[in-house]
Amino acid sequence: MELGEVVVKDTEGRDVRLGEVWRDQPAVVVFVRHYG
Amino acid sequence: MRPHEQEFAQGGGKLVVVGNGWPAMAKSWAQHVGFPQAVEVLTDPSRKAYDLAGFKRSRVLTLLNPRSVARWVRALVRGFRQGRTAGDAWQQGGALVVLPSGEVSYRYVSLGPGDHPGPAALLEALRKARQVSGLR
């Protein structure tokens, strides 16, 4: 599986295919350890 | 990272923050931090994206990394306080710059709490990514 195929959630619980976030322009994607 | 959002936009990139708790946790945290709307906050409860990106999950890195302890003390001295943990406490983070082609042009794998690239490093990675890929 490619990273862009992973389906994550937005803050409202909607599915977002990760590849969508860099489809139109480069994305800086910061993965945090946890919230808090 | 929040005060630098405009710089990422001016640099021709989008800033996305991914966590690993439930959406309600992500929403509460995003409101607490005060991210502008242009910053997309997402969550990956399965941590599948973390795994595919090569980010680590380790109790040792979280608790017993001397550098992390030093960073924690430095943060305390500077007045930063960590809130209640929401999400996977052992998961480490990292950062990527990903091009529209899906190519990962920059990857930083965090080796413990407080180990993350600063905004300047990410902006430089974004600039190089655009240059290498011929984007203007």
Backbone of each chain as ProteinMPNN parsed JSONL, in Angstrom:
{"seq_chain_A": "MELGEVVVKDTEGRDVRLGEVWRDQPAVVVFVRHYG", "coords_chain_A": {"N_chain_A": [[0.838, -1.204, 0.0], [0.471, 2.221, -0.813], [1.559, 5.341, 0.633], [-0.065, 7.498, -0.051], [-2.501, 6.301, -0.43], [-3.604, 5.761, 1.957], [-6.34, 6.068, 4.123], [-7.361, 8.598, 6.149], [-8.747, 10.537, 8.875], [-10.661, 13.563, 9.071], [-11.128, 16.4, 11.311], [-13.784, 16.254, 11.778], [-14.43, 13.694, 11.533], [-14.666, 12.715, 8.994], [-13.771, 10.728, 6.14], [-10.582, 10.996, 4.631], [-8.568, 10.705, 1.902], [-5.158, 10.333, 1.999], [-3.471, 11.077, -0.1], [-4.859, 13.073, -1.326], [-4.208, 15.44, -0.082], [-1.826, 16.364, -1.074], [-2.268, 16.606, -3.725], [-2.612, 18.886, -5.39], [-0.579, 20.66, -4.803], [2.747, 20.822, -3.365], [3.06, 19.297, -0.154], [3.73, 19.937, 3.23], [3.938, 17.7, 5.621], [3.345, 17.173, 8.848], [3.78, 14.882, 11.321], [2.509, 14.356, 14.402], [3.417, 13.277, 17.726], [1.452, 12.753, 19.59], [-1.704, 14.076, 20.698], [-1.568, 16.878, 22.727]], "CA_chain_A": [[0.0, 0.0, 0.0], [1.208, 3.484, -0.878], [1.171, 6.305, 1.658], [-1.169, 8.316, -0.543], [-3.75, 5.532, -0.438], [-4.118, 5.61, 3.322], [-7.501, 6.909, 4.432], [-7.331, 9.113, 7.514], [-9.985, 11.25, 9.218], [-10.525, 14.974, 9.432], [-11.558, 16.628, 12.694], [-15.219, 15.952, 11.882], [-14.588, 12.246, 11.377], [-14.848, 12.345, 7.58], [-12.623, 10.073, 5.515], [-9.745, 11.785, 3.713], [-7.46, 9.939, 1.325], [-3.99, 11.173, 2.264], [-2.947, 11.599, -1.354], [-5.607, 14.276, -1.714], [-3.662, 16.662, 0.509], [-0.714, 16.883, -1.897], [-2.643, 16.45, -5.133], [-2.504, 20.127, -6.165], [0.641, 21.386, -4.47], [3.533, 20.08, -2.371], [2.559, 19.427, 1.213], [4.584, 19.658, 4.384], [3.061, 16.91, 6.483], [3.97, 16.976, 10.157], [3.127, 13.845, 12.122], [2.786, 14.614, 15.818], [3.47, 12.057, 18.553], [0.099, 12.595, 20.131], [-2.3, 15.379, 20.982], [-1.363, 17.235, 24.127]], "C_chain_A": [[0.872, 1.253, 0.0], [0.683, 4.447, 0.198], [-0.056, 7.115, 1.226], [-2.517, 7.615, -0.557], [-4.366, 5.389, 0.95], [-5.28, 6.577, 3.542], [-7.439, 7.291, 5.905], [-8.651, 9.852, 7.752], [-9.691, 12.735, 9.401], [-11.113, 15.161, 10.831], [-13.06, 16.406, 12.89], [-15.493, 14.459, 11.695], [-14.816, 11.798, 9.944], [-13.572, 11.699, 7.039], [-11.897, 11.028, 4.58], [-8.636, 10.871, 3.207], [-6.218, 10.826, 1.389], [-3.426, 11.803, 0.988], [-3.653, 12.861, -1.835], [-4.931, 15.546, -1.208], [-2.476, 17.211, -0.282], [-1.029, 16.771, -3.379], [-2.345, 17.698, -5.958], [-1.231, 20.919, -5.912], [1.441, 20.562, -3.461], [2.964, 20.316, -0.968], [3.669, 19.124, 2.208], [3.682, 18.971, 5.393], [3.806, 16.592, 7.778], [3.15, 15.961, 10.936], [3.496, 14.088, 13.585], [2.744, 13.296, 16.586], [2.077, 11.742, 19.095], [-0.459, 13.992, 20.348], [-2.059, 15.691, 22.448], [0.051, 17.705, 24.344]], "O_chain_A": [[1.872, 1.334, 0.713], [-0.475, 4.373, 0.611], [-0.957, 7.382, 2.021], [-3.558, 8.262, -0.681], [-5.507, 4.951, 1.094], [-5.203, 7.754, 3.188], [-7.462, 6.434, 6.788], [-9.559, 9.794, 6.923], [-8.602, 13.113, 9.834], [-11.547, 14.196, 11.461], [-13.549, 16.372, 14.019], [-16.644, 14.023, 11.698], [-15.126, 10.632, 9.699], [-12.458, 12.061, 7.418], [-12.524, 11.776, 3.83], [-7.86, 10.329, 3.994], [-6.231, 11.949, 0.886], [-2.957, 12.941, 1.009], [-3.117, 13.619, -2.644], [-5.056, 16.605, -1.822], [-2.154, 18.394, -0.172], [-0.119, 16.838, -4.206], [-1.88, 17.594, -7.094], [-0.85, 21.76, -6.726], [0.883, 19.703, -2.778], [2.458, 21.393, -0.655], [4.439, 18.179, 2.041], [2.773, 19.587, 5.95], [4.775, 15.833, 7.783], [1.961, 16.167, 11.179], [4.669, 14.029, 13.952], [2.119, 12.329, 16.153], [1.611, 10.603, 19.051], [0.257, 14.981, 20.192], [-2.318, 14.856, 23.314], [0.421, 18.053, 25.466]]}, "seq_chain_B": "MRPHEQEFAQGGGKLVVVGNGWPAMAKSWAQHVGFPQAVEVLTDPSRKAYDLAGFKRSRVLTLLNPRSVARWVRALVRGFRQGRTAGDAWQQGGALVVLPSGEVSYRYVSLGPGDHPGPAALLEALRKARQVSGLR", "coords_chain_B": {"N_chain_B": [[4.892, 25.846, 15.088], [2.538, 26.862, 14.161], [2.627, 29.8, 13.983], [3.993, 30.069, 11.607], [2.55, 29.421, 9.394], [1.752, 31.036, 7.228], [4.159, 31.419, 5.932], [4.675, 28.92, 4.844], [2.622, 28.776, 2.999], [3.328, 30.918, 1.35], [5.645, 29.841, 0.435], [4.776, 28.077, -1.376], [3.567, 25.748, -0.558], [1.514, 23.429, 1.293], [0.488, 23.216, 4.626], [0.117, 20.48, 6.65], [-1.122, 18.747, 9.399], [-0.823, 15.77, 11.11], [-2.218, 13.58, 13.432], [-2.694, 10.899, 15.846], [-4.918, 10.151, 17.297], [-8.448, 9.932, 18.11], [-10.949, 11.508, 15.983], [-12.349, 13.472, 17.51], [-10.503, 14.108, 19.465], [-8.528, 15.245, 17.912], [-9.864, 17.468, 16.957], [-10.409, 18.948, 19.293], [-7.805, 19.453, 20.158], [-6.782, 20.909, 17.975], [-8.339, 23.19, 18.136], [-7.502, 24.125, 20.581], [-4.787, 24.675, 20.097], [-5.074, 26.538, 18.107], [-4.897, 26.595, 15.285], [-4.82, 28.171, 12.082], [-7.413, 28.189, 9.539], [-6.326, 27.395, 7.146], [-4.499, 25.465, 7.671], [-4.47, 22.052, 7.53], [-5.83, 19.73, 9.634], [-5.502, 16.442, 10.499], [-6.279, 13.001, 11.35], [-4.953, 9.818, 12.223], [-6.013, 7.17, 13.311], [-5.459, 4.456, 13.023], [-2.787, 4.366, 12.683], [-1.557, 3.647, 10.368], [-0.483, 5.25, 8.342], [1.687, 6.341, 9.693], [3.248, 4.047, 10.014], [3.775, 3.342, 7.318], [5.218, 5.556, 6.573], [7.487, 5.16, 7.921], [7.878, 5.9, 10.53], [8.673, 5.695, 13.997], [7.686, 3.536, 16.721], [7.959, 3.358, 20.049], [8.599, 2.485, 23.401], [11.019, 2.801, 24.675], [12.341, 4.843, 23.244], [10.624, 6.869, 23.892], [10.649, 7.107, 26.695], [13.253, 6.644, 27.719], [15.227, 7.978, 26.403], [18.056, 9.86, 26.582], [18.481, 12.325, 25.318], [15.92, 13.181, 24.868], [15.01, 13.6, 27.43], [16.617, 15.745, 28.137], [15.646, 17.632, 26.314], [13.053, 17.857, 27.27], [13.449, 18.991, 29.78], [14.548, 21.415, 28.986], [12.389, 22.508, 27.622], [10.59, 22.799, 29.724], [11.904, 24.728, 31.251], [11.676, 26.855, 29.533], [9.067, 27.378, 29.758], [7.135, 25.807, 28.556], [4.473, 23.521, 28.756], [3.415, 20.224, 28.777], [0.261, 19.019, 27.871], [-2.536, 16.882, 28.782], [-2.077, 13.618, 27.592], [-3.328, 12.553, 24.5], [-3.981, 10.048, 22.419], [-1.61, 7.771, 20.935], [0.748, 7.063, 23.225], [3.313, 6.031, 22.851], [4.029, 6.335, 20.267], [6.181, 7.76, 17.893], [6.879, 10.793, 16.121], [7.261, 12.67, 13.085], [8.25, 14.154, 9.957], [7.251, 15.002, 6.643], [7.91, 16.015, 3.278], [5.897, 16.092, 0.572], [5.482, 15.629, -2.851], [3.232, 16.606, -5.555], [3.259, 14.424, -7.259], [3.384, 12.339, -5.56], [5.786, 11.592, -4.68], [8.045, 11.342, -2.008], [9.938, 13.845, -0.909], [11.369, 14.687, 1.192], [12.172, 13.54, 4.388], [11.831, 13.252, 7.837], [12.63, 11.473, 10.6], [11.517, 11.188, 13.765], [13.259, 10.702, 16.798], [12.439, 10.681, 19.377], [10.708, 12.354, 22.118], [10.356, 15.794, 21.528], [12.157, 15.824, 19.486], [12.264, 17.11, 16.535], [12.046, 18.602, 13.266], [12.696, 22.078, 12.787], [10.699, 24.975, 11.798], [12.235, 26.413, 9.892], [13.884, 24.477, 8.713], [11.988, 22.858, 7.502], [10.818, 24.632, 5.719], [12.971, 25.107, 4.044], [13.297, 22.542, 3.008], [10.938, 22.351, 1.591], [11.349, 24.373, -0.287], [13.529, 23.317, -1.739], [12.343, 21.007, -2.712], [10.406, 21.979, -4.456], [12.071, 23.222, -6.279], [13.654, 21.092, -7.31], [11.681, 19.555, -8.484], [10.824, 21.132, -10.467], [8.771, 22.871, -10.087], [7.272, 26.082, -9.912]], "CA_chain_B": [[4.622, 25.731, 13.652], [1.343, 27.651, 13.85], [2.895, 31.162, 13.503], [4.707, 30.048, 10.329], [1.66, 28.884, 8.36], [1.798, 31.918, 6.062], [5.427, 31.207, 5.226], [4.524, 27.708, 4.036], [1.757, 29.123, 1.864], [4.142, 31.748, 0.459], [6.655, 28.963, -0.148], [4.143, 27.224, -2.369], [3.195, 24.456, 0.009], [0.386, 23.369, 2.211], [0.887, 22.627, 5.904], [-0.845, 19.486, 7.131], [-0.709, 18.14, 10.669], [-1.497, 14.48, 11.309], [-2.042, 12.95, 14.735], [-3.111, 9.493, 15.809], [-6.046, 9.861, 18.179], [-9.749, 9.962, 17.461], [-11.24, 12.846, 15.429], [-12.734, 14.441, 18.55], [-9.252, 14.544, 20.103], [-7.861, 16.132, 16.943], [-10.624, 18.724, 16.897], [-10.182, 19.668, 20.539], [-6.4, 19.896, 20.162], [-6.619, 21.957, 16.953], [-8.948, 24.411, 18.667], [-6.637, 24.586, 21.678], [-3.568, 25.256, 19.515], [-5.493, 27.713, 17.36], [-4.431, 26.588, 13.9], [-5.691, 28.839, 11.107], [-8.17, 27.247, 8.71], [-5.518, 26.905, 6.02], [-3.755, 24.278, 8.109], [-5.365, 20.899, 7.57], [-5.526, 18.837, 10.762], [-6.059, 15.115, 10.229], [-5.863, 12.013, 12.339], [-4.731, 8.476, 11.683], [-6.136, 6.293, 14.484], [-4.883, 3.132, 12.757], [-1.344, 4.624, 12.573], [-1.054, 3.022, 9.141], [0.371, 6.217, 7.647], [2.938, 6.421, 10.466], [4.036, 2.856, 9.684], [4.241, 3.424, 5.932], [6.203, 6.639, 6.488], [8.713, 4.72, 8.599], [8.03, 6.518, 11.845], [8.905, 4.662, 15.009], [6.825, 3.432, 17.909], [8.87, 2.741, 21.011], [8.59, 2.986, 24.781], [12.385, 3.187, 25.027], [12.611, 6.173, 22.681], [9.77, 7.842, 24.56], [10.928, 7.298, 28.116], [14.632, 6.456, 28.177], [16.173, 8.65, 25.517], [18.637, 10.976, 27.335], [18.289, 13.603, 24.605], [14.528, 13.589, 25.065], [14.915, 14.142, 28.788], [17.23, 17.074, 28.088], [14.706, 18.539, 25.617], [11.906, 18.055, 28.153], [13.873, 19.962, 30.809], [14.701, 22.721, 28.315], [11.044, 23.022, 27.36], [10.028, 23.238, 31.009], [12.565, 25.992, 31.612], [11.139, 27.902, 28.642], [7.67, 27.627, 30.098], [6.196, 24.933, 27.853], [3.926, 22.432, 29.569], [2.646, 19.272, 27.985], [-1.057, 18.737, 28.417], [-2.895, 15.472, 28.908], [-1.81, 12.9, 26.35], [-4.465, 11.958, 23.796], [-3.388, 9.357, 21.287], [-0.699, 6.694, 21.308], [1.86, 7.692, 23.95], [4.616, 5.483, 22.464], [4.273, 6.646, 18.856], [7.029, 8.908, 17.587], [6.397, 11.525, 14.961], [8.193, 12.941, 12.012], [7.742, 15.12, 8.981], [7.477, 14.688, 5.231], [7.485, 16.921, 2.205], [5.421, 15.201, -0.483], [5.164, 16.336, -4.101], [1.963, 16.167, -6.167], [3.446, 13.097, -7.868], [3.388, 11.343, -4.494], [7.175, 11.367, -4.254], [8.447, 11.945, -0.733], [11.224, 14.479, -1.205], [12.049, 14.969, 2.474], [11.603, 12.776, 5.499], [12.523, 13.361, 9.117], [12.097, 10.479, 11.536], [11.774, 11.618, 15.134], [13.803, 9.642, 17.663], [12.009, 10.858, 20.756], [9.994, 13.6, 22.401], [11.086, 17.041, 21.302], [13.042, 15.704, 18.317], [11.51, 17.419, 15.323], [12.674, 19.691, 12.512], [12.086, 23.383, 12.988], [10.064, 25.546, 10.612], [13.216, 26.824, 8.884], [14.321, 23.273, 8.003], [10.878, 22.399, 6.662], [10.662, 25.585, 4.618], [14.084, 24.843, 3.118], [12.974, 21.278, 2.328], [9.871, 22.678, 0.633], [11.959, 25.154, -1.38], [14.324, 22.385, -2.55], [11.412, 20.081, -3.383], [9.814, 22.691, -5.596], [13.156, 23.464, -7.243], [14.027, 19.813, -7.946], [10.572, 19.024, -9.279], [10.521, 22.067, -11.543], [7.608, 23.703, -9.761], [7.615, 27.493, -9.671]], "C_chain_B": [[3.483, 26.682, 13.236], [1.664, 29.064, 13.345], [3.516, 31.211, 12.119], [3.825, 29.598, 9.177], [1.726, 29.709, 7.088], [3.068, 31.691, 5.245], [5.361, 29.952, 4.36], [3.673, 28.003, 2.804], [2.543, 29.952, 0.855], [5.219, 30.924, -0.236], [6.069, 27.975, -1.142], [3.766, 25.853, -1.852], [2.039, 24.567, 0.977], [0.882, 22.688, 3.491], [-0.235, 21.726, 6.414], [-0.29, 18.872, 8.408], [-1.521, 16.876, 10.876], [-1.186, 13.967, 12.708], [-2.551, 11.533, 14.685], [-4.223, 9.154, 16.791], [-7.349, 9.84, 17.398], [-10.05, 11.366, 16.949], [-11.614, 13.88, 16.485], [-11.502, 14.974, 19.27], [-8.552, 15.559, 19.202], [-8.545, 17.494, 16.914], [-10.352, 19.582, 18.132], [-8.772, 20.25, 20.575], [-6.197, 21.04, 19.166], [-7.207, 23.274, 17.433], [-8.077, 25.007, 19.768], [-5.392, 25.286, 21.13], [-3.907, 26.528, 18.741], [-4.948, 27.753, 15.947], [-5.372, 27.398, 13.018], [-6.342, 27.798, 10.192], [-7.342, 26.64, 7.589], [-4.697, 25.668, 6.4], [-4.739, 23.126, 8.255], [-4.929, 19.976, 8.714], [-6.275, 17.522, 10.537], [-5.624, 14.153, 11.322], [-5.874, 10.62, 11.737], [-4.796, 7.471, 12.837], [-5.506, 4.917, 14.267], [-3.354, 3.181, 12.766], [-0.725, 3.963, 11.333], [-0.115, 3.968, 8.391], [1.712, 6.377, 8.366], [3.843, 5.24, 10.081], [4.614, 2.956, 8.281], [5.301, 4.511, 5.764], [7.505, 6.27, 7.189], [8.927, 5.347, 9.95], [7.971, 5.44, 12.929], [7.854, 4.682, 16.121], [7.634, 2.674, 18.946], [8.711, 3.351, 22.391], [9.966, 3.488, 25.164], [12.69, 4.59, 24.525], [11.813, 7.241, 23.425], [10.271, 8.165, 25.962], [12.406, 7.358, 28.475], [15.669, 7.125, 27.283], [16.737, 9.872, 26.247], [18.432, 12.33, 26.657], [16.875, 14.122, 24.813], [14.341, 14.194, 26.45], [15.48, 15.564, 28.81], [16.296, 18.077, 27.398], [13.51, 18.856, 26.501], [12.249, 19.097, 29.22], [13.975, 21.353, 30.188], [13.331, 23.348, 28.044], [10.394, 23.53, 28.637], [10.58, 24.6, 31.411], [11.998, 27.148, 30.787], [9.651, 28.138, 28.868], [6.663, 26.77, 29.366], [5.74, 23.819, 28.791], [3.122, 21.516, 28.668], [1.314, 19.02, 28.666], [-1.298, 17.246, 28.52], [-2.704, 14.781, 27.561], [-3.086, 12.317, 25.772], [-3.931, 11.357, 22.506], [-2.438, 8.299, 21.817], [0.556, 7.298, 21.938], [3.23, 7.218, 23.47], [4.968, 5.805, 21.013], [5.165, 7.871, 18.727], [6.521, 9.558, 16.303], [7.449, 11.666, 13.879], [7.584, 13.953, 11.06], [8.12, 14.675, 7.576], [7.22, 15.931, 4.397], [7.136, 16.011, 1.036], [4.997, 16.04, -1.691], [3.833, 15.851, -4.666], [2.065, 14.795, -6.843], [3.353, 11.978, -6.837], [4.788, 11.025, -3.994], [7.447, 12.076, -2.937], [9.843, 12.527, -0.934], [12.014, 14.791, 0.064], [11.366, 14.141, 3.545], [12.462, 12.961, 6.736], [11.85, 12.404, 10.088], [12.484, 10.893, 12.954], [12.248, 10.442, 15.981], [13.428, 9.856, 19.122], [11.298, 12.172, 20.943], [10.88, 14.821, 22.172], [12.022, 16.991, 20.109], [12.212, 15.924, 17.058], [12.208, 18.556, 14.578], [11.944, 21.01, 12.772], [11.466, 23.898, 11.703], [11.053, 25.903, 9.517], [13.666, 25.618, 8.055], [13.226, 22.785, 7.06], [10.662, 23.339, 5.476], [11.762, 25.384, 3.575], [13.824, 23.554, 2.334], [11.894, 21.515, 1.28], [10.449, 23.424, -0.568], [12.734, 24.224, -2.32], [13.413, 21.448, -3.339], [10.806, 20.735, -4.609], [10.859, 22.894, -6.696], [13.481, 22.186, -8.034], [12.927, 19.31, -8.882], [10.139, 19.978, -10.391], [9.278, 22.904, -11.297], [8.072, 25.127, -9.49], [6.605, 28.151, -8.754]], "O_chain_B": [[3.468, 27.221, 12.129], [1.048, 29.508, 12.376], [3.567, 32.278, 11.507], [4.328, 29.411, 8.069], [1.753, 29.155, 5.989], [3.048, 31.765, 4.016], [5.926, 29.921, 3.266], [3.971, 27.536, 1.705], [2.443, 29.725, -0.351], [5.655, 31.25, -1.34], [6.783, 27.133, -1.686], [3.658, 24.901, -2.625], [1.651, 25.653, 1.41], [1.611, 21.699, 3.431], [-1.375, 22.157, 6.585], [0.888, 18.52, 8.474], [-2.751, 16.899, 10.825], [-0.026, 13.925, 13.118], [-2.816, 11.006, 13.604], [-4.445, 7.979, 17.085], [-7.348, 9.74, 16.171], [-9.46, 12.33, 17.437], [-11.235, 15.045, 16.368], [-11.453, 16.146, 19.643], [-8.054, 16.586, 19.662], [-7.89, 18.534, 16.855], [-10.099, 20.782, 18.028], [-8.573, 21.397, 20.975], [-5.522, 22.023, 19.473], [-6.652, 24.343, 17.177], [-7.931, 26.225, 19.876], [-4.99, 26.341, 21.622], [-3.124, 27.478, 18.721], [-4.577, 28.819, 15.453], [-6.589, 27.326, 13.183], [-5.87, 26.666, 10.091], [-7.608, 25.527, 7.134], [-4.257, 24.919, 5.528], [-5.712, 23.212, 9.004], [-3.792, 19.506, 8.745], [-7.498, 17.492, 10.405], [-4.727, 14.446, 12.112], [-6.685, 10.293, 10.871], [-3.764, 6.978, 13.292], [-5.067, 4.28, 15.225], [-2.702, 2.14, 12.849], [0.486, 3.751, 11.271], [0.918, 3.547, 7.871], [2.75, 6.529, 7.722], [5.041, 5.409, 9.853], [5.797, 2.689, 8.07], [6.18, 4.398, 4.91], [8.505, 6.977, 7.068], [10.042, 5.331, 10.471], [7.304, 4.417, 12.779], [7.232, 5.706, 16.406], [7.959, 1.502, 18.76], [8.69, 4.572, 22.543], [10.091, 4.476, 25.888], [13.222, 5.424, 25.258], [12.267, 8.376, 23.572], [10.318, 9.325, 26.37], [12.784, 8.041, 29.427], [16.864, 6.854, 27.406], [16.0, 10.822, 26.511], [18.236, 13.347, 27.321], [16.647, 15.327, 24.92], [13.611, 15.171, 26.624], [14.903, 16.466, 29.417], [16.168, 19.221, 27.836], [13.005, 19.978, 26.493], [11.441, 19.974, 29.525], [13.546, 22.343, 30.781], [13.139, 24.553, 28.211], [9.728, 24.566, 28.635], [9.85, 25.491, 31.844], [11.859, 28.268, 31.278], [9.052, 29.005, 28.232], [5.458, 26.966, 29.524], [6.544, 23.251, 29.53], [2.266, 21.959, 27.902], [1.246, 18.833, 29.881], [-0.377, 16.444, 28.366], [-3.118, 15.295, 26.522], [-3.844, 11.655, 26.482], [-3.482, 12.075, 21.613], [-2.458, 7.97, 23.003], [1.335, 7.967, 21.258], [4.219, 7.926, 23.659], [6.096, 5.566, 20.584], [4.931, 8.893, 19.373], [5.819, 8.932, 15.508], [8.392, 10.88, 13.785], [6.532, 14.532, 11.333], [9.162, 14.058, 7.356], [6.416, 16.788, 4.763], [7.978, 15.249, 0.562], [4.259, 17.017, -1.567], [3.36, 14.78, -4.285], [1.064, 14.091, -6.978], [3.254, 10.805, -7.197], [4.965, 10.293, -3.021], [7.126, 13.253, -2.769], [10.812, 11.788, -1.109], [13.198, 15.122, -0.001], [10.14, 14.053, 3.598], [13.686, 12.839, 6.676], [10.655, 12.511, 10.362], [13.668, 10.937, 13.288], [11.712, 9.337, 15.894], [14.043, 9.266, 20.01], [11.28, 13.012, 20.044], [12.036, 14.844, 22.595], [12.621, 18.005, 19.75], [11.538, 15.011, 16.583], [12.884, 19.38, 15.194], [10.727, 21.037, 12.954], [11.68, 23.324, 10.635], [10.757, 25.721, 8.336], [13.812, 25.72, 6.837], [13.511, 22.349, 5.945], [10.36, 22.895, 4.368], [11.514, 25.479, 2.373], [14.1, 23.487, 1.136], [11.942, 20.933, 0.196], [10.093, 23.149, -1.714], [12.613, 24.326, -3.54], [13.687, 21.137, -4.498], [10.705, 20.12, -5.67], [10.566, 22.755, -7.883], [13.568, 22.205, -9.262], [13.2, 18.721, -9.928], [9.22, 19.685, -11.156], [8.788, 23.573, -12.207], [9.135, 25.346, -8.91], [6.733, 29.335, -8.442]]}, "name": "protein", "num_of_chains": 2, "seq": "MELGEVVVKDTEGRDVRLGEVWRDQPAVVVFVRHYGMRPHEQEFAQGGGKLVVVGNGWPAMAKSWAQHVGFPQAVEVLTDPSRKAYDLAGFKRSRVLTLLNPRSVARWVRALVRGFRQGRTAGDAWQQGGALVVLPSGEVSYRYVSLGPGDHPGPAALLEALRKARQVSGLR"}
